Amino acid sequence: MPPLNTSCPSPVPFLLVGIPGLEHLHVWIGIPFCSMYVVAVVGNVTILAVVRAERSLHEPMFLFLCMLSATDLVLSTATLPRMLCLFWLGARAIALDACLAQMFFIHSFTALESGFFLAMAVDRYVAICHPLRHTTMLTPARVALMGVVVVVRGVAFFSPHPILLKQLPYCGTRIIAHTYCEFMAVVKLACVDTGATKRYSLSMATIIGSCDAVLIAVSYVFILRSVFHLPSQEARFKALGTCGSHVCVILVFYSTAAFFSFLTHRFGHHIAPHIHIFIANIYLLIPPMMNPIIYGVKTKRIRERVFKFITMKGV
């Protein structure tokens, strides 16, 4: 356990740098970032509104989608508004408590997002491999319980982050070379050995990410096995079509550079700082923006409800 933070009792704020070497472009960089944030907010709010308004969409798949949309809203809102204040208003200072709160939301809600992808994979497995038992196995109460388990897991695993960092003494520079309070960028500022704290963070991220990815892969192995046993090609395409949106959002989530971004702080000494920071920002921006777009485009029932809503408003 690191020593209590008794060496620096004064509440000196941290200073965010933004993107090192590109400070003169912050105003312009903020424009596409703001655009992606607006798309993420509008898209996820639309998903929530459509599913809430249409009782026919109150099924496990769409309920898990609502949980994912709410997670994306919190994840993007925890970072983007503060980042835009840095880019456009030059607001570099951030208090320790605000910094730790932002860090907690980023890590815990990233874990929530991964957990909801796993829950959606379980739903697809039951729907395709056990279609006659889908409604009895995934009742609203069990769907809610799965959602609670995902939330509790994410909060429990990453609550120690702000607690551990709160106790560290920061007796040197308080300049964070990043656009937000990224864990490794903050922990480097401590003037004591933080090896145990770093190992805890890396182990939690690895356990959650790898376990969810393995279980999702296993579920799709069973799904593909069931699909290939279907009697007709049309039935196979129809079954796989119900998984299309889920597979796309999973690819978006795991193909972004979350793991790479984490490891470059720990091991990568030859990567330019602005490249690393761009990768970290893309990880936080792209999935919340793309998830509602993918589900809106590839899910016919959501697409029809959105067009119906727009048409009614236009009349």
Disulfide bonds with the S-S distance in Angstrom:
Cys99-Cys181 2.04
Cys171-Cys191 1.99
